[in-house]
Amino acid sequence: MVKMEQPKKRLEMPHVFVVLILVFLFIYLLTFIIPKGNYERVETEGGHPSIVPGSFEFISAPYVGFFDMIQAIPLGMAQAGELIFGGLMIGALFKVLEKTGMITVAIAAIKKFFHDRTILLIPTLMLPLAIFTTITGVLELNLLYIPIVVPLFLRLGYDRLTAFATVILGSASGFIVAISAPATVGLAQTISGLPLYSGLGFRLVVLILFLLGSIVYVMYYANKVHRNPGISPSYQDGKDAYFLKDEISVTVNARHYIGFVFLAFATAFMIYGLLQLGWYFIELGAWYLFMAIVIAAIFSIRPSEMAELFHEGFKLILLAGIVIGLSRSISILLEQGMITDTIVYGLETIMQGTPSGLAAILMVVVQTGFNFFVGSGSGQALITMPIMSSLSELIGVTQQTSVLAFQFGDGISNLYYPVGLILAFLALARVSYFDWLKFLWPLLVYWYGLVVVSLFIADLIQL
């Protein structure tokens, strides 16, 4: 008899909710193990509470009760409300654009423009994504880009991972080495007493190197998948159908032209709002809602049909929205357990007495480790930068270098920590976390090598 060889089972990531709940329970356990402590805080000029270096003390406080722990989950959802609302409105806008045929028309125009040079679409998208994110620091807008880019790449013969990497690595390159992102580099420099957005020239060179490496890597992978689709981890997994609805033949008419003109002006005004008016997801969500209603009106979509489209769009984003809320609940648990400051104190102790050449690199390690517990870039800056700023003076590291170390530590780890936005983005693109890590690690080697070289140079020239 011929023994049939059973196909090997692929290691599959548990559902994203399971992962986050396990992390949540792990943090809850830490609140019983790590001693409680706190720093004194003062209010910054911007009205944010900032740590006073050297003021740490251990305290005695009650442990987080079981019911308080459970309550952290809905509290996280509530605190992430503006992000979730903005995400839902992104879904609504996407479904309206899809229904009107504007996405189909745009995809057809892109396919026609690139013809047999579709590989060039990767740098064409990654460059503006990096520029936009390095200026604004708004990484969350990937919730809008992913549902549009994935179907486009699938129709061009690539896989979901190629589309996902194009969006995420383009945006992430800009976020990691932000030029003028107010909530990360702007806040970190303000806390460190540096001129706002100073050191721009050095960061710009590093940004170009980050982005070029990312573009080359994604194009290399995309070219392999295009030639041999079977090497894709998502080959024939049945999930492409979610993005590839039956294409409807669309005849371009005057309404499409009006819609695209409106979309262009509305997007330009949105960028103005982000850069000049301080918009975030409450304002963005309202603007997406307005855009969806206007475009629906241009195409004479009835109110009831519009409501159904909104409903479908909400379902598209709902999974990612809950992921964002669960991630926020982990931060709330840390705050309730009063162990965040103790963790910072431990990291501060490790840093003391380190030579300046290695200290900048150790700062990245410290910021990377802390980012697991506080996923918010601005929150991390408010907690760690007062400490890092004081330490940098003691060990001979310039303030500008410590800010750069903060950016590296906060930005890169966002791409692989199983908490925060990366799981929301992966869920939206139907990409496995394990497949993403397998794809990402060679690029991480390049990135972290670039980090080490950049920090050594920054220390050498006393940036």
C-alpha positions as CSV (number, residue, x, y, z in Angstrom):
1,M,0.0,0.0,0.0
2,V,1.1,3.5,-0.8
3,K,1.2,5.7,2.3
4,M,-0.2,9.1,1.6
5,E,1.9,11.9,3.0
6,Q,-0.2,14.3,5.1
7,P,0.3,18.0,4.3
8,K,2.2,19.8,7.0
9,K,0.0,22.1,9.1
10,R,1.1,25.7,9.0
11,L,1.6,27.4,12.3
12,E,-1.3,29.8,12.6
13,M,-1.6,32.9,14.7
14,P,-4.5,32.8,17.2
15,H,-7.3,35.2,16.6
16,V,-6.1,38.8,17.2
17,F,-8.6,39.1,20.1
18,V,-7.1,36.1,21.7
19,V,-3.6,37.6,21.4
20,L,-4.6,40.9,22.9
21,I,-6.5,39.3,25.8
22,L,-3.5,37.1,26.6
23,V,-1.3,40.2,26.7
24,F,-3.9,41.9,28.8
25,L,-3.9,39.1,31.3
26,F,-0.1,39.0,31.3
27,I,0.0,42.7,32.2
28,Y,-2.6,42.1,34.9
29,L,-0.2,39.4,36.4
30,L,2.7,41.9,36.3
31,T,0.7,44.4,38.4
32,F,1.0,41.8,41.3
33,I,4.7,41.2,40.7
34,I,6.3,44.6,39.9
35,P,6.4,47.0,42.9
36,K,4.2,50.1,42.6
37,G,5.9,53.5,42.3
38,N,5.6,56.9,40.8
39,Y,7.4,60.0,39.8
40,E,6.3,63.6,40.5
41,R,4.9,65.3,37.5
42,V,4.7,68.9,36.4
43,E,2.5,70.4,33.7
44,T,4.3,71.3,30.4
45,E,3.6,74.5,28.5
46,G,1.3,72.5,26.3
47,G,-0.7,71.3,29.3
48,H,0.7,67.8,29.4
49,P,1.9,66.1,32.6
50,S,5.7,65.5,32.4
51,I,7.9,63.4,34.7
52,V,10.3,65.2,37.1
53,P,13.6,63.3,36.8
54,G,15.0,61.9,40.1
55,S,11.6,62.1,41.9
56,F,10.8,58.4,41.8
57,E,9.6,56.7,45.0
58,F,8.1,53.3,45.8
59,I,4.5,53.5,47.1
60,S,2.0,51.3,48.8
61,A,-1.3,51.1,47.0
62,P,-4.1,48.5,46.6
63,Y,-3.8,45.9,43.8
64,V,-6.1,46.1,40.8
65,G,-9.2,44.1,41.6
66,F,-10.8,41.6,39.3
67,F,-13.8,43.8,38.5
68,D,-11.5,46.8,37.9
69,M,-9.5,44.7,35.5
70,I,-12.6,43.7,33.6
71,Q,-13.7,47.3,33.5
72,A,-10.4,48.3,31.8
73,I,-11.7,46.8,28.6
74,P,-14.7,49.0,28.0
75,L,-12.7,51.9,29.4
76,G,-10.1,51.3,26.7
77,M,-12.8,51.2,24.0
78,A,-14.2,54.5,25.3
79,Q,-10.8,56.2,25.4
80,A,-10.0,55.0,21.9
81,G,-13.5,56.3,20.8
82,E,-12.2,59.0,18.5
83,L,-9.9,56.5,16.7
84,I,-12.7,54.0,16.4
85,F,-15.1,56.6,15.1
86,G,-12.6,57.9,12.6
87,G,-12.0,54.3,11.4
88,L,-15.7,53.6,11.0
89,M,-16.1,56.8,8.9
90,I,-13.2,55.6,6.7
91,G,-15.1,52.4,6.1
92,A,-18.2,54.3,5.2
93,L,-16.3,56.5,2.7
94,F,-14.7,53.5,1.2
95,K,-18.0,51.7,0.5
96,V,-19.5,54.8,-1.0
97,L,-16.5,55.2,-3.3
98,E,-16.7,51.5,-4.2
99,K,-20.5,51.7,-5.0
100,T,-20.1,54.8,-7.2
101,G,-17.4,53.0,-9.3
102,M,-14.8,55.6,-8.5
103,I,-12.4,53.0,-7.1
104,T,-12.9,50.8,-10.2
105,V,-12.2,53.8,-12.5
106,A,-9.1,54.7,-10.5
107,I,-7.8,51.1,-10.6
108,A,-8.4,50.9,-14.3
109,A,-6.6,54.2,-14.9
110,I,-3.6,53.0,-12.8
111,K,-3.4,49.7,-14.6
112,K,-3.5,51.5,-18.0
113,F,-0.9,54.0,-16.9
114,F,1.6,51.4,-15.6
115,H,0.8,48.8,-18.2
116,D,3.6,46.2,-18.1
117,R,5.6,48.3,-15.5
118,T,3.3,47.6,-12.6
119,I,6.3,47.1,-10.3
120,L,6.9,50.9,-10.4
121,L,3.6,51.3,-8.6
122,I,5.4,50.4,-5.4
123,P,7.8,53.4,-5.2
124,T,5.0,55.6,-6.7
125,L,2.9,54.8,-3.6
126,M,5.6,54.5,-0.9
127,L,7.2,57.8,-1.6
128,P,4.1,60.0,-1.0
129,L,3.0,57.8,2.0
130,A,6.4,58.4,3.6
131,I,6.3,62.1,2.9
132,F,2.8,62.5,4.3
133,T,3.5,60.5,7.4
134,T,6.9,62.1,8.1
135,I,5.2,65.5,8.2
136,T,2.0,64.6,10.0
137,G,2.9,61.5,12.1
138,V,-0.6,60.1,11.4
139,L,0.0,56.4,11.0
140,E,-3.6,55.6,11.6
141,L,-4.6,56.7,8.1
142,N,-3.4,53.3,6.9
143,L,-6.9,52.2,7.8
144,L,-8.0,54.1,4.7
145,Y,-5.2,53.1,2.4
146,I,-5.2,49.3,3.0
147,P,-8.7,48.5,1.7
148,I,-8.0,50.5,-1.5
149,V,-4.4,49.3,-2.2
150,V,-5.0,45.5,-1.5
151,P,-7.6,45.0,-4.3
152,L,-5.5,47.0,-6.7
153,F,-2.4,44.9,-6.2
154,L,-4.3,41.6,-6.4
155,R,-5.7,42.7,-9.8
156,L,-2.2,43.4,-10.9
157,G,-1.0,39.9,-10.1
158,Y,0.6,40.5,-6.7
159,D,-0.4,39.2,-3.3
160,R,-1.9,40.8,-0.2
161,L,1.4,40.9,1.6
162,T,2.9,43.0,-1.2
163,A,0.1,45.5,-1.0
164,F,0.3,45.5,2.8
165,A,4.1,46.0,2.9
166,T,3.8,48.8,0.3
167,V,1.4,50.8,2.5
168,I,2.9,49.9,5.9
169,L,6.6,50.2,5.1
170,G,6.1,53.4,3.2
171,S,4.2,55.0,6.1
172,A,6.4,53.5,8.7
173,S,9.6,54.8,7.1
174,G,8.2,58.3,7.4
175,F,6.9,57.7,11.0
176,I,10.2,56.2,12.3
177,V,12.3,59.2,11.1
178,A,9.7,61.8,11.4
179,I,10.7,65.3,10.1
180,S,7.9,67.3,11.7
181,A,5.4,65.0,13.3
182,P,4.0,67.2,16.2
183,A,3.0,64.3,18.5
184,T,6.4,62.5,18.4
185,V,9.5,64.4,17.4
186,G,7.9,67.8,18.1
187,L,6.8,66.8,21.6
188,A,10.1,65.0,22.3
189,Q,12.2,68.0,21.2
190,T,10.0,70.4,23.3
191,I,10.5,68.3,26.4
192,S,14.3,68.2,25.7
193,G,14.5,71.9,25.3
194,L,15.5,71.8,21.6
195,P,14.3,74.2,18.9
196,L,11.2,72.7,17.3
197,Y,12.1,70.3,14.3
198,S,15.8,71.1,14.6
199,G,18.3,68.5,13.3
200,L,16.1,68.2,10.2
201,G,18.9,67.7,7.7
202,F,20.4,64.7,9.5
203,R,17.0,63.1,9.9
204,L,16.2,63.7,6.3
205,V,19.3,61.7,5.2
206,V,18.4,58.8,7.5
207,L,14.8,58.9,6.3
208,I,16.0,58.6,2.7
209,L,18.1,55.5,3.6
210,F,15.2,53.9,5.5
211,L,12.8,54.5,2.6
212,L,15.2,53.4,-0.2
213,G,15.9,50.1,1.6
214,S,12.2,49.5,2.1
215,I,11.3,50.2,-1.5
216,V,14.1,47.9,-2.8
217,Y,13.0,45.1,-0.4
218,V,9.3,45.3,-1.3
219,M,10.1,45.5,-5.0
220,Y,12.4,42.4,-4.7
221,Y,9.6,40.4,-3.0
222,A,6.9,41.6,-5.3
223,N,8.9,40.7,-8.4
224,K,9.3,37.1,-7.1
225,V,5.6,36.7,-6.3
226,H,4.6,38.1,-9.7
227,R,6.8,35.6,-11.5
228,N,5.8,32.6,-9.2
229,P,2.5,33.2,-7.3
230,G,3.0,29.9,-5.5
231,I,5.7,31.2,-3.2
232,S,3.3,33.7,-1.6
233,P,2.2,32.6,1.9
234,S,-1.4,33.5,0.9
235,Y,-1.4,31.5,-2.3
236,Q,-4.9,30.0,-2.8
237,D,-5.9,30.5,0.9
238,G,-9.3,31.7,-0.2
239,K,-9.0,35.1,1.4
240,D,-8.4,37.1,-1.8
241,A,-12.0,36.7,-2.7
242,Y,-12.9,39.1,0.1
243,F,-11.2,41.9,-1.8
244,L,-12.0,40.8,-5.3
245,K,-15.7,41.3,-5.8
246,D,-17.0,40.8,-9.3
247,E,-15.8,43.8,-11.3
248,I,-18.7,45.8,-12.7
249,S,-18.1,47.6,-16.0
250,V,-18.2,51.3,-15.3
251,T,-18.8,53.9,-17.9
252,V,-17.1,57.1,-16.9
253,N,-19.4,60.1,-16.9
254,A,-19.5,63.6,-15.7
255,R,-20.4,62.6,-12.2
256,H,-17.1,60.7,-11.9
257,Y,-15.1,63.7,-13.0
258,I,-17.0,65.9,-10.5
259,G,-16.5,63.3,-7.8
260,F,-12.7,63.1,-8.4
261,V,-12.4,66.9,-8.4
262,F,-14.3,67.1,-5.1
263,L,-12.2,64.3,-3.6
264,A,-9.0,66.1,-4.6
265,F,-10.0,69.4,-3.0
266,A,-11.4,67.6,0.1
267,T,-8.2,65.7,0.5
268,A,-6.1,68.9,0.2
269,F,-8.2,70.6,2.8
270,M,-7.9,67.5,5.1
271,I,-4.0,67.8,4.8
272,Y,-4.4,71.5,5.7
273,G,-6.5,70.6,8.7
274,L,-3.9,68.1,9.9
275,L,-0.9,70.5,9.4
276,Q,-2.4,73.9,10.3
277,L,-5.6,73.3,12.3
278,G,-4.4,70.5,14.6
279,W,-7.0,68.0,13.3
280,Y,-7.1,64.5,14.7
281,F,-9.5,61.6,14.4
282,I,-12.6,63.5,15.7
283,E,-12.2,66.1,13.0
284,L,-11.0,63.5,10.5
285,G,-14.0,61.3,11.2
286,A,-16.4,64.2,10.7
287,W,-14.6,65.1,7.5
288,Y,-14.8,61.6,6.1
289,L,-18.5,61.5,6.9
290,F,-19.0,64.8,5.0
291,M,-17.0,63.5,2.0
292,A,-19.1,60.3,1.9
293,I,-22.4,62.2,2.0
294,V,-21.3,64.7,-0.7
295,I,-20.1,61.9,-3.0
296,A,-23.2,60.0,-2.4
297,A,-25.2,63.1,-3.3
298,I,-23.2,63.6,-6.5
299,F,-24.2,60.1,-7.7
300,S,-27.8,60.5,-6.5
301,I,-27.6,57.6,-4.0
302,R,-30.8,57.4,-2.0
303,P,-30.6,58.0,1.8
304,S,-31.6,54.4,2.7
305,E,-29.1,52.9,0.2
306,M,-26.4,55.3,1.7
307,A,-27.2,54.0,5.2
308,E,-26.7,50.4,4.0
309,L,-23.4,51.4,2.4
310,F,-22.4,53.0,5.7
311,H,-23.4,49.8,7.5
312,E,-21.2,47.7,5.2
313,G,-18.3,50.1,5.7
314,F,-18.6,49.9,9.5
315,K,-18.4,46.1,9.3
316,L,-15.2,46.4,7.2
317,I,-13.4,48.5,9.9
318,L,-15.1,47.0,13.1
319,L,-12.4,44.4,13.7
320,A,-9.6,46.9,13.5
321,G,-11.5,49.3,15.7
322,I,-12.0,46.7,18.5
323,V,-8.3,45.8,18.2
324,I,-7.4,49.5,18.8
325,G,-9.7,49.6,21.8
326,L,-8.3,46.4,23.4
327,S,-4.8,47.8,22.9
328,R,-5.8,50.9,24.8
329,S,-7.2,48.8,27.6
330,I,-3.7,47.4,28.2
331,S,-2.3,50.9,28.8
332,I,-5.2,51.6,31.2
333,L,-4.3,48.4,33.2
334,L,-0.7,49.6,33.5
335,E,-1.9,53.0,34.8
336,Q,-4.3,51.4,37.3
337,G,-1.6,49.0,38.5
338,M,0.8,51.9,39.0
339,I,3.8,49.9,37.6
340,T,4.6,52.1,34.5
341,D,6.8,54.5,36.5
342,T,8.5,51.5,38.2
343,I,9.4,50.1,34.7
344,V,10.8,53.5,33.7
345,Y,12.8,53.7,36.9
346,G,14.3,50.3,36.2
347,L,15.3,51.4,32.7
348,E,16.7,54.6,34.1
349,T,18.9,52.6,36.5
350,I,20.2,50.4,33.6
351,M,21.2,53.5,31.6
352,Q,23.4,55.1,34.3
353,G,27.1,54.8,33.9
354,T,27.0,53.7,30.2
355,P,29.7,55.2,27.9
356,S,28.2,57.8,25.5
357,G,28.9,55.8,22.3
358,L,26.9,52.8,23.6
359,A,24.4,54.9,25.6
360,A,22.6,56.2,22.5
361,I,22.1,52.6,21.3
362,L,21.0,51.5,24.7
363,M,18.5,54.3,24.7
364,V,16.9,52.7,21.6
365,V,16.8,49.3,23.4
366,V,15.1,51.0,26.4
367,Q,12.6,52.9,24.3
368,T,11.9,49.7,22.3
369,G,11.2,47.8,25.5
370,F,9.0,50.5,26.9
371,N,7.0,50.8,23.7
372,F,5.5,47.3,24.5
373,F,3.8,48.8,27.5
374,V,2.9,52.3,26.2
375,G,2.1,52.1,22.5
376,S,1.3,55.8,22.1
377,G,4.2,57.8,20.8
378,S,3.2,61.0,22.5
379,G,2.5,59.1,25.8
380,Q,5.9,57.5,25.6
381,A,7.6,60.8,25.0
382,L,5.9,62.4,28.0
383,I,7.0,59.5,30.2
384,T,10.5,58.7,29.0
385,M,11.9,61.8,27.4
386,P,12.3,63.8,30.7
387,I,14.4,60.9,32.0
388,M,16.3,60.4,28.8
389,S,16.9,64.2,28.5
390,S,18.5,64.3,32.0
391,L,20.5,61.1,31.5
392,S,21.9,62.3,28.2
393,E,23.4,65.3,30.0
394,L,25.1,63.1,32.5
395,I,26.5,60.5,30.1
396,G,27.5,62.9,27.3
397,V,24.9,62.1,24.7
398,T,23.4,65.2,22.9
399,Q,19.7,66.0,23.4
400,Q,19.2,65.7,19.6
401,T,20.7,62.1,19.7
402,S,18.4,61.1,22.5
403,V,15.4,62.3,20.5
404,L,16.6,60.3,17.5
405,A,17.0,57.2,19.8
406,F,13.4,57.8,21.0
407,Q,12.1,57.9,17.4
408,F,13.9,54.7,16.5
409,G,12.8,52.8,19.6
410,D,9.2,53.9,19.3
411,G,8.8,53.7,15.5
412,I,10.4,50.4,14.5
413,S,8.9,48.2,17.3
414,N,5.4,49.3,16.2
415,L,5.8,47.0,13.2
416,Y,6.3,43.8,15.1
417,Y,4.9,44.1,18.7
418,P,1.7,42.0,18.9
419,V,-0.2,44.9,20.4
420,G,-1.3,48.2,18.9
421,L,-2.1,49.3,15.4
422,I,-0.1,46.6,13.5
423,L,-2.6,43.9,14.5
424,A,-5.5,46.2,13.3
425,F,-3.7,46.8,10.0
426,L,-3.0,43.0,9.5
427,A,-6.6,42.1,10.3
428,L,-7.8,44.6,7.7
429,A,-5.5,43.2,5.0
430,R,-6.2,39.6,6.0
431,V,-2.4,39.0,6.4
432,S,-1.1,36.5,9.0
433,Y,1.1,37.9,11.8
434,F,3.6,35.1,11.4
435,D,3.8,35.6,7.7
436,W,4.4,39.3,8.3
437,L,7.2,38.6,10.8
438,K,8.8,36.1,8.3
439,F,8.7,38.8,5.6
440,L,9.8,41.6,7.9
441,W,12.9,40.3,9.7
442,P,15.5,40.8,6.8
443,L,14.4,44.4,6.5
444,L,14.7,44.8,10.3
445,V,18.3,43.7,10.1
446,Y,19.0,46.4,7.6
447,W,17.0,49.0,9.6
448,Y,18.6,48.3,13.0
449,G,22.1,48.2,11.3
450,L,21.2,51.7,10.0
451,V,20.1,52.7,13.5
452,V,23.5,51.7,15.0
453,V,25.5,53.6,12.3
454,S,23.2,56.7,12.5
455,L,23.6,56.9,16.3
456,F,27.3,56.4,16.2
457,I,27.7,59.2,13.6
458,A,25.3,61.4,15.6
459,D,27.4,60.9,18.7
460,L,30.6,61.4,16.8
461,I,29.5,64.7,15.3
462,Q,27.7,65.7,18.5
463,L,24.5,66.3,16.6
